[in-house]
Amino acid sequence: MQKEKLILKNETGLHARPASIFVDKAGQFTSDIKIASKGKEVNAKSIMSVMSLGIDGGDEITLTVEGEDEEKAMNELTKLINEELPEEE
């Protein structure tokens, strides 16, 4: 299992389009992927669950990935959050 705390750099937060991009990426992996923020943890492959967290820009999130492709999943999702989503404005 891999666990990583990140700060969401995307100013608009993880709403609508950025959430959709994140969920699509998470869905490419077989590992169980959870995202947590504000004391609540949800399935990162569910758009409704991710949006229900109400994650805003600057919020801390915790990604937890467990499964056979967990290392690749964590690397790609971390890169998406840190480098690609901030450019989605």
C-alpha positions in Angstrom: 0.0 0.0 0.0 1.2 3.5 -0.8 -0.1 6.7 0.9 0.8 10.2 -0.1 -0.3 13.6 1.2 -0.6 16.4 -1.4 -1.7 20.0 -1.7 -4.1 20.6 -4.6 -2.5 23.3 -6.6 -5.4 23.7 -9.1 -7.0 27.0 -8.1 -10.5 25.8 -9.0 -10.3 22.8 -6.8 -11.3 19.2 -7.7 -14.7 20.1 -9.2 -16.4 19.2 -12.5 -13.7 19.1 -15.2 -10.6 18.5 -13.0 -12.5 15.9 -11.0 -13.5 14.1 -14.2 -9.9 14.1 -15.4 -8.7 12.7 -12.1 -11.4 10.0 -12.0 -10.7 9.0 -15.6 -7.0 8.6 -14.7 -7.7 6.6 -11.5 -10.0 4.3 -13.5 -7.1 3.3 -15.7 -5.6 1.2 -12.9 -6.7 -2.0 -11.3 -5.5 -0.9 -7.8 -8.0 0.2 -5.2 -7.6 4.0 -5.0 -9.0 6.2 -2.3 -8.9 10.0 -1.9 -9.4 11.7 1.4 -9.9 15.3 2.5 -11.6 17.1 5.3 -11.9 13.9 7.4 -13.8 11.9 4.7 -12.3 9.2 2.4 -14.0 8.0 -0.8 -13.4 5.9 -3.9 -11.3 7.9 -6.3 -12.8 6.1 -9.3 -16.3 7.6 -8.6 -16.9 11.1 -9.9 -19.8 11.7 -7.6 -17.8 10.6 -4.6 -14.8 12.7 -5.5 -17.0 15.8 -6.1 -18.8 15.2 -2.8 -15.6 16.0 -0.9 -15.7 19.6 -2.0 -12.0 19.9 -2.5 -10.9 23.4 -3.1 -7.6 24.8 -4.4 -5.0 24.7 -1.6 -6.7 21.9 0.3 -4.6 18.9 1.5 -5.6 15.5 0.1 -4.4 12.1 0.9 -4.2 9.4 -1.8 -4.1 5.8 -0.8 -3.4 3.2 -3.5 -3.3 -0.6 -2.9 -3.0 -3.3 -5.6 -0.8 -4.8 -8.2 -0.2 -1.5 -10.1 -0.1 0.7 -7.1 3.4 2.2 -7.7 2.5 3.3 -11.3 -0.9 4.5 -10.2 0.5 6.6 -7.4 3.2 8.1 -9.7 0.8 9.0 -12.4 -1.9 10.4 -10.1 0.7 12.5 -8.1 2.0 13.9 -11.4 -1.5 14.7 -12.5 -2.3 16.6 -9.3 1.0 18.4 -9.0 1.8 19.2 -12.6 -1.1 18.7 -15.1 -4.3 19.8 -13.2 -2.9 23.3 -12.3 -2.6 24.0 -16.0 -6.3 23.1 -16.6 -7.6 26.6 -15.7 
